Amino acid sequence: MNGTAKALLVTSGIVHPSRCGQRQAFAAFRRGLRREVGSSERAERSSAGHRMRLLEELCAQRPGGERPDLIALYFHHPRVEPGTVAALCRYVGDGGALLAIHGALASFKGEPAYTDLLGASFAGHQPVGAREMRLAREGAASRGGLPGCVAVTDEVYEHEFRHEVDIWYRWHEGGSSERGAAAVWTRGYAAGRVACFASGHRAAVWRSPGVVEVIAGLLGWLLRREEPA
């Protein structure tokens, strides 16, 4: 990976996520990108009206065309045209990087290809409450530099995992030591990479320095910053 990166955050909504949440997520996204890439990043945010068409266009293979190095999805959209999911899968399978945030993990229901891409299907959620995202024990030694615990007030998404994933963080309530639901995970998909961040229901989540650090870590992994140039 060289010293530049073009990233696109595709987001929309009025309540889920809120307009404030979208703006603050974009700010956190840019801070995380600057931390991992430096001054050469290009981050863009799409408007709601053409987000699905834009996805298809960006994911399409065109000779000489420019595609983003990374696409992040932050919206809740229950249904979508199958062609959009197929284009997204091709983009990642050909070496692209995808970050799915909160509502995007509960989107495109009934699309098996999208479930395969994320590695999990949405199974429900718990109400908003004070919780902690704690660095998972499995494989934690390979994730130096990430915060061990991030406190947020948010809802917990629950998923049924269909494929093997690498869980980075799990949800915990209070001082509980029980292993909670997965909050952050990654997986390889053909030649590409996928990362899932389950928090983000409340706009205040994006003001947490710990959340920005986790997002930066995910962006670095997605953009293969751990690999030699």
N, C-alpha and C positions, 0 to 999 in steps of 0.2 A: 504494500500500500504506500503510495507516495504522500507528499505533504499537502495535498488538496483533497477536498471532499465536497460533493454536492449532495445535499440532503433535503428532502421534502416532507413536511408534516401536513398530512391531509386530515382536516378537522372540520366539524360542523356541529350545529345543534343550538338550542336555546336554553334547555335545562340540563341535558345529559349528553355532552358536557355543557356547562353554562358558557356564555360569551366570555365572562371573566376567567373561567377555567381555561378556555382556549388560549387567551392572551398570555396567561401566566405559564401555561404548559409550553407555549412557544418560546417564552423567555428562558425557561429552564432548559429547554431543548437546545437553544443557542448557546447558553452558558456551558452546558455539557459538551457540545460540539467544539467550542473554542478551547476547552480544556484538553480535549483529545487530539485536535487537529491543529490548533493554533490560529493564526490570523488568516489562513487561506480557505476557511470554510465558506460555503454558500448555503444558507438555510432559507427556505421559502415556505410560505403557508398558503394553501389553496383556499379558494372561496367555496362556500357550500353548494352553490348552484351547479357546479360542473365537476364535483369531486370524483364521481364514478367514471365519467368520460375521460377525465384527466388521468385517472389511474390506468385505464386501458391504453391511452396514448403513450404514457410514459413507460409502461411495461412492454409495449410492442417492440419487436425487433425490427429496426429499420437500418439499412446500410448507411453508415456515416452519421446516424442520429445520436443525440446525446441523451443518456438516461441517468437518473440520479444514482449515486453510489448507495444511497439508503432511502427507504420510504418508511415513514412512521404513520400509523393510523390511530386517530383519537376521535371516535364518534360511536354512536349506537345506531346501527342500520340493520334491522332484522332481515330484510330481503335484498337480493341483488341479482342482476342478470348473470347467468352462468358464465358468460364470456368474460366478465370482469374477474371472477375468481380464477378462471383458466389463465388469463393474462398475468395475474399476480403470481400464480404458481410458476409460470414460465420464467418470469422475471427473477424470482428467487432461485429456481432450479438452475438457471444459467449463471449463477454467481452473485445475484443481488442480495441485499440485506433488508430485512423487514423487522420493524419494532411495532408491536401491537399493544396499545395502551387501554386499559380498563374496558370501556364499552365496546371497543373493537374485539375483545375476547368473547363478547356475547352477541356479536353480529353475524350476519349471513347464516342464520339458522337453516338447517336442512341442506347445507352444502357440504357433502362429505369431503370434498377436495380441500375446503378451507379448514375443516377439522384436522385433516392430515397435515396441512401446512403448519398449524399451530401446535400440533401434537396433543391437543385436548379439546373437549367439548364442554360448553358452559352447562353447569348443573344447578345453578341457583346462587343466591347471595344472602348474607346475614345483614341485619340493620346496621346503620352507622353507629360507631362507638369508638372509644379510645383504645388503640391497639399498638402493637409493636411489630415491625418487620425485623426478624432476627436472621442473621446469616446462618444458612443451613449447615449442618455438620458435614453433610455429604459433599466432598470435594472442596470444602472451604479453604483448605491450605493453598489451593491454586489461585485464590482470589485476594491476594494481599492488597492492602490499600483501600478496600471497601469498608464502610462503617459496619461494626458488628451488630448494631441495633439502631433502627430508625423509628421514632415514635410519631404516629399520625392519628388523626381522628377521621375514620373513613369506613366504608362498608367492605366486607370480605366477599370476594367472589370465590365460588367453589367450582371445581372442574373434575371431569372424569378423563383421566389420561389414556390416550389411545396408542401412544408411541413412547419410546424411551426419551426422557428429557433430563437436563441437568438443572436441578433446582438450586437457585442461588439464595433465596430468602423464603422463610415461612412466616405465617401470621401467628402471633401469640397475644393473649389477653392478660393484662396485668403481669403478675409474677409467675404465671403458669409455665411449667416446664414441658407440658405436653406438646408433641409435634403437631403443629397446626397445618392449615391448608397452604398450598404453595402460593406465594405472593409474587415471585419473580422466577422465571425459568428461561432456558435457552435450548436450542437444538439445531442440528445441522439438517439441511433439506437439499439433497442432491449436492450441487456445487455451491449452494448459498447458505445463509445463516438467518435464523429467526430468534427474536427475543420477545418475551411477553412480560409486561409490567401490569399487575392486576389492580393496583391502586389508581387513584385519580378521579374518584367520584366528586370530591369536594375541591373547590379551587384552592383552598388554603394548603392543600397537600403540596402544591408546587412551590410554596414559599419556604419549605423545609430544606436547609442546606444538605441534610442527609439524603433526601430524595434526589437532589441535583447530583450528588456524588454517585448514587446508584445508577442514575440515567447516564452519567458520563462513563461509568464502567461498562454499561451495556453498549453504548455507542462505540467505545474503544474495541470491545469484543466483536461487534458487528462489522466494524471497518478494519478488522484484523490488525489493530495497532500493535498487538503482541508479537506479530511476525516481523522478521527483519526485512528492511527495504530491499 
